[in-house]
Amino acid sequence: MRTKHLILSIILMSQLALAQGQAGSLFLTINPGARANAMGEAQIGVANDVYATYYNPAGLMNLSSREFSFMHTSYLPNLVDDMSYDFLTFAMPFQEGKALGGHFTYLNLGDQVSTDINGNELGSFSSYMYALNLSYAQKIDETSSFGVNGKYFYQELAVINSLDASAGSFAVDIGYFKHNAMDNPNLKLGAVLTNLGPGVSFDDGEEDPLPTRLGLGISYLALEGLINVAADLNYELNDQTIVTNFGAEYFLVENFSLRAGFMSDPSGDLNYTTVGLGADLGTIGFDVSYVMGGDLDPHSDMVRFSLSGSL
């Protein structure tokens, strides 16, 4: 029975992104925000909204007011029907040349059924993961800034009888953001090092490293600011693979934008196209995105909604 539970825990982890790499705690790499998702998740060199708390904390210096946002989605709808992902974030300027923020992530893996070696049901249990993050950013000079994230995360895959497949740990992110790159006022650069921290072990005693990534991003405003084009390269230190993200948003009118993007992750053989739109209604805005993947891609048909506000 113990072996069966451990196998179940491994299956639950693999459902997160179907990645084939060495790292664990993969829920930390689920990219939030409907705007970001619609742009192929290319945000390191954009980072000009409250989701900078996730993509690049140094980008919090781009905010001029208090912002908050909430996102909800059914996760991997083509694989299971009871997984959901929620993300709540806030940020605000703090004193002169400083900013604070944070976010809360919750991934509900749904209810599971425990059985013995004969297939007899022993009861059900719930599996979930969450992370609490605090962000701080500060100006370096008039065109650049740095930021840091400190996060605590907890994963409960199964707690049944003598099996305790749950664990908590912490990690740190470091970010940098540059305006007026190469003396071009339309060009911005960003860099992040994410998920630095100790590995995580469950009841099996084996320790999985965190999904540590070194990310570089660029964005460029074209056609007098009507189009924002972005690209990210994320090098996964454990798997030694590069995740590529491309995206663009076109401001059809001042407060309404159309978006599209593409993401490729060789560690999990994932490739999908994204589309979406956003509207800014003053103090309230909303964004929606849609993932178009292959027939066997569990990310296909995912729809994400974000509701944002500013004060």
ZARO-226800 format. One record per residue (C-alpha): residue in three letters; x, y, z. Coordinates in steps of 0.25 Angstrom, whole numbers. Layout:
# ZARO-226800
node type:ala&xx:X&yy:Y&zz:Z
...
END
This chain:
# ZARO-226800
node type:met&xx:0&yy:0&zz:0
node type:arg&xx:11&yy:9&zz:3
node type:thr&xx:18&yy:7&zz:-11
node type:lys&xx:4&yy:10&zz:-17
node type:his&xx:3&yy:23&zz:-10
node type:leu&xx:17&yy:27&zz:-14
node type:ile&xx:14&yy:24&zz:-28
node type:leu&xx:1&yy:33&zz:-27
node type:ser&xx:9&yy:44&zz:-22
node type:ile&xx:19&yy:44&zz:-34
node type:ile&xx:7&yy:43&zz:-43
node type:leu&xx:1&yy:56&zz:-37
node type:met&xx:14&yy:63&zz:-38
node type:ser&xx:16&yy:59&zz:-53
node type:gln&xx:2&yy:65&zz:-56
node type:leu&xx:6&yy:79&zz:-53
node type:ala&xx:14&yy:81&zz:-66
node type:leu&xx:18&yy:68&zz:-71
node type:ala&xx:32&yy:72&zz:-71
node type:gln&xx:42&yy:61&zz:-72
node type:gly&xx:54&yy:69&zz:-64
node type:gln&xx:60&yy:66&zz:-51
node type:ala&xx:54&yy:78&zz:-43
node type:gly&xx:43&yy:77&zz:-33
node type:ser&xx:33&yy:87&zz:-28
node type:leu&xx:28&yy:90&zz:-42
node type:phe&xx:16&yy:98&zz:-38
node type:leu&xx:26&yy:109&zz:-35
node type:thr&xx:28&yy:110&zz:-51
node type:ile&xx:13&yy:112&zz:-54
node type:asn&xx:12&yy:126&zz:-60
node type:pro&xx:1&yy:134&zz:-55
node type:gly&xx:-7&yy:145&zz:-62
node type:ala&xx:-16&yy:145&zz:-74
node type:arg&xx:-8&yy:157&zz:-80
node type:ala&xx:5&yy:149&zz:-79
node type:asn&xx:-1&yy:136&zz:-83
node type:ala&xx:-7&yy:143&zz:-96
node type:met&xx:7&yy:148&zz:-99
node type:gly&xx:13&yy:134&zz:-99
node type:glu&xx:18&yy:137&zz:-84
node type:ala&xx:29&yy:147&zz:-89
node type:gln&xx:29&yy:157&zz:-77
node type:ile&xx:43&yy:158&zz:-72
node type:gly&xx:46&yy:170&zz:-80
node type:val&xx:32&yy:176&zz:-79
node type:ala&xx:29&yy:175&zz:-64
node type:asn&xx:20&yy:188&zz:-64
node type:asp&xx:8&yy:183&zz:-56
node type:val&xx:6&yy:176&zz:-43
node type:tyr&xx:10&yy:162&zz:-48
node type:ala&xx:24&yy:167&zz:-47
node type:thr&xx:24&yy:161&zz:-33
node type:tyr&xx:25&yy:148&zz:-41
node type:tyr&xx:32&yy:151&zz:-54
node type:asn&xx:42&yy:161&zz:-49
node type:pro&xx:42&yy:168&zz:-36
node type:ala&xx:51&yy:179&zz:-41
node type:gly&xx:39&yy:183&zz:-50
node type:leu&xx:31&yy:188&zz:-38
node type:met&xx:38&yy:201&zz:-40
node type:asn&xx:30&yy:203&zz:-53
node type:leu&xx:17&yy:204&zz:-44
node type:ser&xx:12&yy:218&zz:-41
node type:ser&xx:0&yy:214&zz:-32
node type:arg&xx:-5&yy:203&zz:-24
node type:glu&xx:-9&yy:191&zz:-32
node type:phe&xx:-16&yy:177&zz:-29
node type:ser&xx:-20&yy:166&zz:-38
node type:phe&xx:-27&yy:152&zz:-37
node type:met&xx:-26&yy:141&zz:-46
node type:his&xx:-34&yy:127&zz:-47
node type:thr&xx:-33&yy:116&zz:-56
node type:ser&xx:-37&yy:101&zz:-58
node type:tyr&xx:-23&yy:95&zz:-59
node type:leu&xx:-20&yy:85&zz:-70
node type:pro&xx:-34&yy:83&zz:-74
node type:asn&xx:-31&yy:72&zz:-84
node type:leu&xx:-24&yy:64&zz:-74
node type:val&xx:-33&yy:65&zz:-61
node type:asp&xx:-46&yy:72&zz:-58
node type:asp&xx:-44&yy:76&zz:-43
node type:met&xx:-31&yy:83&zz:-43
node type:ser&xx:-31&yy:98&zz:-42
node type:tyr&xx:-20&yy:110&zz:-40
node type:asp&xx:-22&yy:123&zz:-33
node type:phe&xx:-13&yy:135&zz:-32
node type:leu&xx:-15&yy:147&zz:-24
node type:thr&xx:-5&yy:159&zz:-24
node type:phe&xx:-3&yy:173&zz:-20
node type:ala&xx:8&yy:184&zz:-21
node type:met&xx:10&yy:198&zz:-18
node type:pro&xx:21&yy:209&zz:-18
node type:phe&xx:28&yy:211&zz:-5
node type:gln&xx:35&yy:223&zz:-1
node type:glu&xx:44&yy:230&zz:-12
node type:gly&xx:50&yy:220&zz:-21
node type:lys&xx:45&yy:208&zz:-14
node type:ala&xx:33&yy:198&zz:-16
node type:leu&xx:27&yy:186&zz:-9
node type:gly&xx:18&yy:175&zz:-13
node type:gly&xx:14&yy:161&zz:-11
node type:his&xx:6&yy:149&zz:-16
node type:phe&xx:-1&yy:136&zz:-12
node type:thr&xx:-2&yy:124&zz:-21
node type:tyr&xx:-11&yy:112&zz:-19
node type:leu&xx:-12&yy:100&zz:-27
node type:asn&xx:-23&yy:90&zz:-24
node type:leu&xx:-20&yy:76&zz:-29
node type:gly&xx:-34&yy:71&zz:-26
node type:asp&xx:-38&yy:59&zz:-18
node type:gln&xx:-31&yy:45&zz:-19
node type:val&xx:-35&yy:31&zz:-15
node type:ser&xx:-26&yy:22&zz:-7
node type:thr&xx:-27&yy:7&zz:-10
node type:asp&xx:-19&yy:-5&zz:-4
node type:ile&xx:-12&yy:-15&zz:-13
node type:asn&xx:-25&yy:-22&zz:-15
node type:gly&xx:-32&yy:-10&zz:-21
node type:asn&xx:-41&yy:-8&zz:-9
node type:glu&xx:-44&yy:7&zz:-6
node type:leu&xx:-38&yy:12&zz:7
node type:gly&xx:-43&yy:26&zz:7
node type:ser&xx:-41&yy:39&zz:-1
node type:phe&xx:-31&yy:50&zz:2
node type:ser&xx:-28&yy:64&zz:-4
node type:ser&xx:-15&yy:69&zz:-10
node type:tyr&xx:-11&yy:84&zz:-12
node type:met&xx:1&yy:93&zz:-12
node type:tyr&xx:2&yy:108&zz:-9
node type:ala&xx:13&yy:119&zz:-8
node type:leu&xx:14&yy:132&zz:-1
node type:asn&xx:23&yy:142&zz:-7
node type:leu&xx:28&yy:156&zz:-2
node type:ser&xx:35&yy:166&zz:-12
node type:tyr&xx:43&yy:178&zz:-11
node type:ala&xx:49&yy:187&zz:-22
node type:gln&xx:58&yy:199&zz:-22
node type:lys&xx:64&yy:209&zz:-32
node type:ile&xx:79&yy:207&zz:-35
node type:asp&xx:78&yy:220&zz:-44
node type:glu&xx:69&yy:227&zz:-53
node type:thr&xx:68&yy:216&zz:-63
node type:ser&xx:70&yy:203&zz:-55
node type:ser&xx:65&yy:196&zz:-43
node type:phe&xx:67&yy:183&zz:-35
node type:gly&xx:57&yy:174&zz:-28
node type:val&xx:56&yy:162&zz:-19
node type:asn&xx:46&yy:152&zz:-15
node type:gly&xx:45&yy:143&zz:-3
node type:lys&xx:35&yy:132&zz:-3
node type:tyr&xx:30&yy:120&zz:6
node type:phe&xx:23&yy:109&zz:-1
node type:tyr&xx:16&yy:96&zz:4
node type:gln&xx:12&yy:84&zz:-4
node type:glu&xx:3&yy:73&zz:1
node type:leu&xx:2&yy:61&zz:-8
node type:ala&xx:-4&yy:51&zz:1
node type:val&xx:-5&yy:49&zz:16
node type:ile&xx:-10&yy:35&zz:19
node type:asn&xx:-7&yy:26&zz:31
node type:ser&xx:8&yy:25&zz:32
node type:leu&xx:10&yy:32&zz:18
node type:asp&xx:13&yy:47&zz:19
node type:ala&xx:16&yy:52&zz:5
node type:ser&xx:16&yy:67&zz:9
node type:ala&xx:27&yy:77&zz:11
node type:gly&xx:30&yy:92&zz:12
node type:ser&xx:42&yy:100&zz:8
node type:phe&xx:46&yy:114&zz:4
node type:ala&xx:53&yy:121&zz:-8
node type:val&xx:58&yy:134&zz:-13
node type:asp&xx:57&yy:141&zz:-26
node type:ile&xx:66&yy:153&zz:-31
node type:gly&xx:63&yy:162&zz:-42
node type:tyr&xx:68&yy:174&zz:-51
node type:phe&xx:61&yy:184&zz:-60
node type:lys&xx:67&yy:194&zz:-70
node type:his&xx:60&yy:205&zz:-77
node type:asn&xx:66&yy:212&zz:-89
node type:ala&xx:75&yy:200&zz:-92
node type:met&xx:86&yy:203&zz:-102
node type:asp&xx:81&yy:218&zz:-102
node type:asn&xx:68&yy:214&zz:-108
node type:pro&xx:56&yy:220&zz:-101
node type:asn&xx:47&yy:209&zz:-107
node type:leu&xx:56&yy:197&zz:-102
node type:lys&xx:55&yy:190&zz:-89
node type:leu&xx:63&yy:179&zz:-83
node type:gly&xx:61&yy:170&zz:-71
node type:ala&xx:68&yy:158&zz:-64
node type:val&xx:64&yy:149&zz:-53
node type:leu&xx:69&yy:137&zz:-45
node type:thr&xx:58&yy:130&zz:-39
node type:asn&xx:55&yy:119&zz:-29
node type:leu&xx:68&yy:119&zz:-21
node type:gly&xx:67&yy:110&zz:-9
node type:pro&xx:69&yy:96&zz:-3
node type:gly&xx:63&yy:84&zz:-10
node type:val&xx:50&yy:77&zz:-5
node type:ser&xx:48&yy:63&zz:0
node type:phe&xx:35&yy:55&zz:3
node type:asp&xx:33&yy:42&zz:10
node type:asp&xx:42&yy:34&zz:0
node type:gly&xx:54&yy:41&zz:6
node type:glu&xx:59&yy:46&zz:-8
node type:glu&xx:62&yy:61&zz:-10
node type:asp&xx:58&yy:68&zz:-22
node type:pro&xx:64&yy:81&zz:-26
node type:leu&xx:56&yy:94&zz:-28
node type:pro&xx:53&yy:98&zz:-43
node type:thr&xx:64&yy:109&zz:-43
node type:arg&xx:64&yy:117&zz:-55
node type:leu&xx:73&yy:129&zz:-61
node type:gly&xx:64&yy:137&zz:-69
node type:leu&xx:67&yy:149&zz:-79
node type:gly&xx:56&yy:157&zz:-85
node type:ile&xx:54&yy:169&zz:-95
node type:ser&xx:43&yy:177&zz:-100
node type:tyr&xx:42&yy:188&zz:-111
node type:leu&xx:31&yy:198&zz:-113
node type:ala&xx:28&yy:200&zz:-128
node type:leu&xx:19&yy:208&zz:-137
node type:glu&xx:19&yy:220&zz:-127
node type:gly&xx:15&yy:211&zz:-116
node type:leu&xx:4&yy:204&zz:-122
node type:ile&xx:11&yy:190&zz:-122
node type:asn&xx:19&yy:184&zz:-111
node type:val&xx:28&yy:172&zz:-115
node type:ala&xx:35&yy:163&zz:-104
node type:ala&xx:44&yy:151&zz:-104
node type:asp&xx:49&yy:143&zz:-92
node type:leu&xx:60&yy:132&zz:-91
node type:asn&xx:59&yy:124&zz:-78
node type:tyr&xx:71&yy:114&zz:-76
node type:glu&xx:67&yy:103&zz:-66
node type:leu&xx:79&yy:100&zz:-58
node type:asn&xx:76&yy:86&zz:-54
node type:asp&xx:71&yy:81&zz:-67
node type:gln&xx:81&yy:90&zz:-75
node type:thr&xx:70&yy:93&zz:-85
node type:ile&xx:65&yy:107&zz:-90
node type:val&xx:50&yy:111&zz:-90
node type:thr&xx:47&yy:121&zz:-100
node type:asn&xx:35&yy:131&zz:-100
node type:phe&xx:30&yy:141&zz:-111
node type:gly&xx:19&yy:151&zz:-110
node type:ala&xx:13&yy:164&zz:-115
node type:glu&xx:1&yy:173&zz:-111
node type:tyr&xx:-5&yy:183&zz:-121
node type:phe&xx:-13&yy:194&zz:-115
node type:leu&xx:-25&yy:195&zz:-124
node type:val&xx:-30&yy:207&zz:-117
node type:glu&xx:-24&yy:214&zz:-104
node type:asn&xx:-30&yy:205&zz:-94
node type:phe&xx:-33&yy:192&zz:-102
node type:ser&xx:-22&yy:182&zz:-107
node type:leu&xx:-20&yy:169&zz:-115
node type:arg&xx:-9&yy:159&zz:-111
node type:ala&xx:-3&yy:147&zz:-117
node type:gly&xx:9&yy:139&zz:-113
node type:phe&xx:17&yy:125&zz:-114
node type:met&xx:24&yy:117&zz:-103
node type:ser&xx:34&yy:105&zz:-105
node type:asp&xx:39&yy:96&zz:-94
node type:pro&xx:48&yy:85&zz:-98
node type:ser&xx:49&yy:79&zz:-84
node type:gly&xx:34&yy:75&zz:-85
node type:asp&xx:33&yy:75&zz:-100
node type:leu&xx:23&yy:86&zz:-99
node type:asn&xx:19&yy:96&zz:-110
node type:tyr&xx:7&yy:104&zz:-111
node type:thr&xx:1&yy:117&zz:-117
node type:thr&xx:-6&yy:127&zz:-108
node type:val&xx:-16&yy:138&zz:-111
node type:gly&xx:-24&yy:148&zz:-103
node type:leu&xx:-29&yy:162&zz:-101
node type:gly&xx:-30&yy:172&zz:-90
node type:ala&xx:-38&yy:185&zz:-86
node type:asp&xx:-34&yy:196&zz:-76
node type:leu&xx:-47&yy:203&zz:-71
node type:gly&xx:-39&yy:212&zz:-62
node type:thr&xx:-38&yy:207&zz:-48
node type:ile&xx:-43&yy:193&zz:-52
node type:gly&xx:-37&yy:185&zz:-64
node type:phe&xx:-39&yy:170&zz:-69
node type:asp&xx:-31&yy:161&zz:-77
node type:val&xx:-34&yy:148&zz:-84
node type:ser&xx:-25&yy:138&zz:-91
node type:tyr&xx:-26&yy:124&zz:-98
node type:val&xx:-16&yy:113&zz:-101
node type:met&xx:-16&yy:106&zz:-114
node type:gly&xx:-7&yy:93&zz:-113
node type:gly&xx:-7&yy:80&zz:-120
node type:asp&xx:-17&yy:69&zz:-118
node type:leu&xx:-9&yy:62&zz:-107
node type:asp&xx:-4&yy:75&zz:-100
node type:pro&xx:-12&yy:76&zz:-87
node type:his&xx:-10&yy:91&zz:-87
node type:ser&xx:-19&yy:92&zz:-99
node type:asp&xx:-32&yy:100&zz:-98
node type:met&xx:-28&yy:106&zz:-84
node type:val&xx:-35&yy:119&zz:-82
node type:arg&xx:-30&yy:129&zz:-72
node type:phe&xx:-37&yy:141&zz:-66
node type:ser&xx:-30&yy:153&zz:-59
node type:leu&xx:-37&yy:164&zz:-51
node type:ser&xx:-29&yy:176&zz:-48
node type:gly&xx:-30&yy:189&zz:-41
node type:ser&xx:-22&yy:201&zz:-37
node type:leu&xx:-24&yy:211&zz:-25
END
